[in-house]
């Protein structure tokens, strides 16, 4: 049994905070995506450490499922980044307003 779970929780909190700051502060879509992945992996660290601490495989299985889903999500997101870069020639998130709804004025 693991002596303490605290170092793993602290590591996960630091990684999650770095990822959160990356999502908030950065404009590059690729860096925002990598920050989201960092946050997701910090949650996986918590799941695995809890499973190890409680001597249970269930949180570790959940972490493996999350990793598998993240791999599929990575393929979709990276192809989306490629299409957006080819269309706009930039990865700055401020110029992407493709999904923005046009305002309708009612008179």
C-alpha positions as MATLAB code, in Angstrom:
seq = 'XXXXXXXXXXXXXXXXXXXXXXXXXXXXXXXXXXXXXXXXXXXXXXXXXXXXXXXXXXXXXXXXXXXXXXXXXXXXXXXXXXXXXXXXXXXXXXXXXXXXXXXXXXX';
ca = [
       0.000    0.000    0.000;
       1.230    3.476   -0.837;
       2.252    5.539    2.185;
       0.785    8.843    1.055;
      -1.283   10.006   -1.859;
      -0.471   13.678   -1.234;
       2.547   13.992   -3.607;
       0.473   12.628   -6.483;
      -2.396   14.999   -5.749;
       0.007   17.944   -5.566;
       1.579   16.941   -8.892;
      -1.853   16.631  -10.490;
      -2.906   20.021   -9.113;
       0.230   21.681  -10.496;
      -0.258   20.080  -13.923;
      -3.944   20.999  -13.963;
      -3.101   24.604  -13.035;
      -0.510   24.858  -15.803;
      -3.038   23.463  -18.282;
      -5.733   25.832  -17.088;
      -3.418   28.816  -17.449;
      -2.545   27.638  -20.950;
      -6.208   27.502  -21.931;
      -6.939   30.936  -20.486;
      -3.802   32.837  -21.525;
      -2.879   31.479  -24.943;
      -4.354   32.326  -28.331;
      -2.762   29.535  -30.383;
      -5.290   26.735  -30.908;
      -2.618   24.030  -30.815;
      -1.288   25.252  -27.452;
      -4.851   25.429  -26.099;
      -5.391   21.836  -27.218;
      -2.176   20.699  -25.550;
      -3.217   22.498  -22.370;
      -6.545   20.649  -22.386;
      -4.671   17.356  -22.802;
      -2.413   18.291  -19.867;
      -5.497   18.894  -17.715;
      -6.949   15.550  -18.799;
      -3.732   13.725  -17.930;
      -3.630   15.360  -14.509;
      -7.061   13.881  -13.837;
      -5.696   10.508  -14.973;
      -2.867   10.831  -12.451;
      -5.446   11.300   -9.709;
      -7.440    8.277  -10.882;
      -4.388    6.022  -11.001;
      -3.066    7.194   -7.645;
      -6.464    6.679   -6.021;
      -6.648    3.198   -7.497;
      -3.184    2.390   -6.191;
      -3.957    3.866   -2.766;
      -7.227    1.931   -2.398;
      -5.795   -1.198   -4.050;
      -8.575   -1.167   -6.610;
      -8.407   -1.542  -10.368;
     -11.596    0.390  -11.116;
     -10.061    3.920  -11.188;
      -7.172    2.603  -13.277;
      -9.603    1.105  -15.784;
     -11.393    4.454  -15.972;
      -8.050    6.147  -16.631;
      -7.323    3.700  -19.464;
     -10.732    4.410  -20.987;
     -10.036    8.143  -20.759;
      -6.688    7.637  -22.514;
      -8.401    5.696  -25.320;
     -11.036    8.395  -25.740;
      -8.323   11.070  -25.705;
      -6.521    9.294  -28.544;
      -9.650    9.384  -30.707;
     -10.261   12.996  -29.713;
      -6.670   13.856  -30.654;
      -7.187   12.540  -34.178;
     -10.345   14.594  -34.640;
      -8.918   17.750  -33.087;
      -5.637   17.627  -35.004;
      -7.484   17.148  -38.290;
      -9.678   20.121  -37.375;
      -6.569   22.197  -36.643;
      -5.147   21.194  -40.045;
      -8.316   22.238  -41.875;
      -8.521   25.544  -40.021;
      -4.867   26.299  -40.695;
      -5.263   25.584  -44.404;
      -8.302   27.841  -44.562;
      -7.070   30.811  -42.506;
      -3.244   30.377  -42.657;
      -3.052   31.017  -38.919;
      -3.697   29.245  -35.628;
      -4.704   32.373  -33.712;
      -8.045   31.655  -32.037;
      -9.266   35.238  -32.437;
      -9.698   34.947  -36.202;
     -11.875   31.849  -36.110;
     -15.460   32.980  -36.122;
     -16.825   30.326  -38.477;
     -19.409   29.073  -35.977;
     -20.397   32.496  -34.730;
     -24.080   33.223  -35.230;
     -24.933   36.374  -37.098;
     -26.975   38.822  -35.086;
     -30.557   39.220  -36.202;
     -32.196   42.583  -35.782;
     -35.915   42.658  -35.163;
     -37.791   45.764  -36.065;
];
